[in-house]
């Protein structure tokens, strides 16, 4: 786990020690925010799968170019993540405080997963031979593990919101 992630958890920025009770005067839940948060949950899962797919390339003898279709799909997932984060930023201020907190906690994690996955793709495209170097393979393993942990945090945050009786939808978004 990165130092920043550990610090965020320790400071209760990811999981608060005690949730605040919703105020009766709080604005109603934003359906747009709820939909985008659900998309963020699904995309985080896809990006974790993508990191595992990239890691699997180290065990194959086919050339990197043979994986172009997967690379295209991974880039689309990264683009979707960015669009969802932009959308969440756009609806944040008009959302109730509890959704603002969820947005504030989930977006940095999703940004990290998407950014790291994009960096991996660029590194491989610049030097496909890296896939077969032990240092890079270790980096890919660490990245896949971190993506999985961050996605686990995102899923836990969403479950936490649901456990408080909030109406965050729980239907995953289908991958196009």
C-alpha positions as CSV (number, residue, x, y, z in Angstrom):
1,X,0.0,0.0,0.0
2,X,1.3,3.4,-0.8
3,X,2.2,5.9,1.9
4,X,-0.4,8.3,0.7
5,X,-3.1,5.6,0.8
6,X,-2.0,4.4,4.3
7,X,-2.0,8.0,5.5
8,X,-5.5,8.6,4.1
9,X,-6.8,5.5,5.9
10,X,-5.1,6.4,9.1
11,X,-6.5,9.9,9.0
12,X,-10.0,8.5,8.6
13,X,-10.3,10.2,5.2
14,X,-11.2,6.9,3.5
15,X,-13.3,5.3,6.3
16,X,-14.5,7.8,8.9
17,X,-14.3,6.6,12.5
18,X,-18.0,7.6,13.1
19,X,-20.3,8.5,10.3
20,X,-22.1,11.8,10.6
21,X,-25.9,11.5,10.9
22,X,-27.7,12.9,7.9
23,X,-29.2,16.3,8.5
24,X,-32.9,16.6,7.8
25,X,-32.3,19.8,5.9
26,X,-29.8,18.1,3.6
27,X,-30.8,18.1,-0.1
28,X,-32.2,14.9,-1.5
29,X,-29.8,12.4,-3.0
30,X,-28.6,13.2,-6.5
31,X,-29.6,10.4,-8.9
32,X,-26.8,11.6,-11.2
33,X,-24.2,11.2,-8.5
34,X,-25.6,7.8,-7.5
35,X,-25.4,6.6,-11.1
36,X,-21.8,8.0,-11.5
37,X,-20.7,6.4,-8.3
38,X,-22.0,3.1,-9.5
39,X,-20.1,3.6,-12.7
40,X,-17.0,4.3,-10.7
41,X,-17.4,1.1,-8.9
42,X,-17.8,-0.9,-12.1
43,X,-14.9,0.9,-13.8
44,X,-12.6,0.3,-10.8
45,X,-13.3,-3.4,-11.1
46,X,-12.6,-3.3,-14.9
47,X,-9.3,-1.5,-14.4
48,X,-8.3,-4.1,-11.8
49,X,-9.0,-6.8,-14.4
50,X,-7.0,-4.8,-16.9
51,X,-4.0,-4.7,-14.6
52,X,-4.2,-8.5,-14.3
53,X,-4.4,-8.8,-18.0
54,X,-1.3,-6.7,-18.4
55,X,0.5,-8.9,-15.8
56,X,-0.6,-12.0,-17.7
57,X,1.3,-10.7,-20.8
58,X,4.6,-11.5,-19.0
59,X,3.7,-15.2,-19.1
60,X,3.0,-15.3,-22.8
61,X,5.3,-15.6,-25.7
62,X,3.2,-13.7,-28.2
63,X,4.3,-10.2,-29.2
64,X,2.9,-7.1,-27.5
65,X,1.3,-6.1,-30.8
66,X,-0.9,-9.2,-30.7
67,X,-2.6,-7.7,-27.7
68,X,-3.8,-4.5,-29.5
69,X,-7.5,-5.2,-28.9
70,X,-6.9,-5.6,-25.2
71,X,-4.8,-2.4,-25.2
72,X,-7.6,-0.5,-27.0
73,X,-10.2,-1.8,-24.4
74,X,-7.9,-0.8,-21.5
75,X,-7.5,2.7,-23.0
76,X,-11.3,3.0,-23.3
77,X,-11.7,1.9,-19.6
78,X,-9.2,4.6,-18.6
79,X,-11.1,7.2,-20.7
80,X,-14.4,6.1,-19.0
81,X,-12.8,6.5,-15.6
82,X,-11.7,10.0,-16.5
83,X,-15.2,10.9,-17.8
84,X,-16.9,9.5,-14.7
85,X,-14.5,11.4,-12.4
86,X,-15.2,14.6,-14.4
87,X,-19.0,13.9,-14.1
88,X,-18.7,13.3,-10.4
89,X,-16.8,16.6,-10.1
90,X,-19.6,18.3,-11.9
91,X,-22.4,17.0,-9.7
92,X,-20.5,17.1,-6.4
93,X,-21.7,20.6,-5.3
94,X,-25.3,19.9,-6.0
95,X,-25.2,16.5,-4.2
96,X,-25.9,16.0,-0.5
97,X,-23.0,16.0,1.9
98,X,-23.0,12.1,2.2
99,X,-22.5,11.8,-1.6
100,X,-19.9,14.5,-1.6
101,X,-18.0,12.5,1.0
102,X,-18.3,9.4,-1.2
103,X,-17.1,11.3,-4.2
104,X,-14.2,12.8,-2.3
105,X,-13.1,9.3,-1.1
106,X,-13.6,7.4,-4.3
107,X,-12.2,9.7,-7.0
108,X,-8.6,9.8,-5.7
109,X,-8.5,6.0,-5.6
110,X,-10.0,5.6,-9.1
111,X,-7.7,8.3,-10.4
112,X,-4.7,6.4,-9.0
113,X,-5.8,3.1,-10.6
114,X,-6.5,4.7,-14.0
115,X,-3.3,6.7,-14.0
116,X,-1.1,3.7,-13.0
117,X,-2.8,1.5,-15.6
118,X,-2.2,4.2,-18.3
119,X,1.4,4.5,-17.3
120,X,1.9,0.8,-17.6
121,X,0.5,0.8,-21.2
122,X,2.7,3.6,-22.2
123,X,5.8,1.9,-20.7
124,X,5.1,-1.3,-22.6
125,X,4.4,0.5,-25.9
126,X,7.7,2.4,-25.5
127,X,9.7,-0.8,-24.8
128,X,7.7,-4.1,-25.2
129,X,10.8,-6.0,-24.0
130,X,10.1,-4.6,-20.5
131,X,7.4,-7.3,-20.2
132,X,10.1,-9.9,-19.8
133,X,12.4,-8.1,-17.4
134,X,12.1,-9.3,-13.8
135,X,12.1,-5.8,-12.3
136,X,9.2,-4.8,-14.6
137,X,7.3,-8.0,-13.8
138,X,7.6,-7.2,-10.1
139,X,6.3,-3.7,-10.9
140,X,3.3,-5.2,-12.8
141,X,2.6,-7.6,-9.9
142,X,2.7,-4.7,-7.4
143,X,0.4,-2.6,-9.6
144,X,-2.1,-5.4,-10.0
145,X,-2.1,-5.9,-6.2
146,X,-2.6,-2.2,-5.6
147,X,-5.3,-1.9,-8.2
148,X,-7.1,-4.8,-6.4
149,X,-6.7,-3.2,-3.0
150,X,-7.9,0.2,-4.1
151,X,-10.9,-1.4,-5.9
152,X,-11.6,-3.2,-2.6
153,X,-11.6,0.1,-0.8
154,X,-14.0,1.6,-3.4
155,X,-16.3,-1.4,-3.1
156,X,-16.1,-1.2,0.7
157,X,-16.9,2.6,0.6
158,X,-20.0,1.9,-1.6
159,X,-21.1,-0.9,0.8
160,X,-20.5,1.4,3.7
161,X,-22.9,3.9,2.2
162,X,-25.5,1.2,1.6
163,X,-25.2,0.0,5.2
164,X,-26.2,3.4,6.4
165,X,-29.5,3.1,4.5
166,X,-28.5,5.3,1.6
167,X,-29.8,4.5,-1.8
168,X,-26.6,4.0,-3.8
169,X,-27.7,1.6,-6.5
170,X,-26.0,-1.8,-6.5
171,X,-26.4,-2.9,-10.1
172,X,-23.0,-3.0,-11.8
173,X,-22.6,-1.2,-15.0
174,X,-22.1,-3.6,-18.0
175,X,-18.9,-3.2,-19.9
176,X,-19.6,-2.2,-23.5
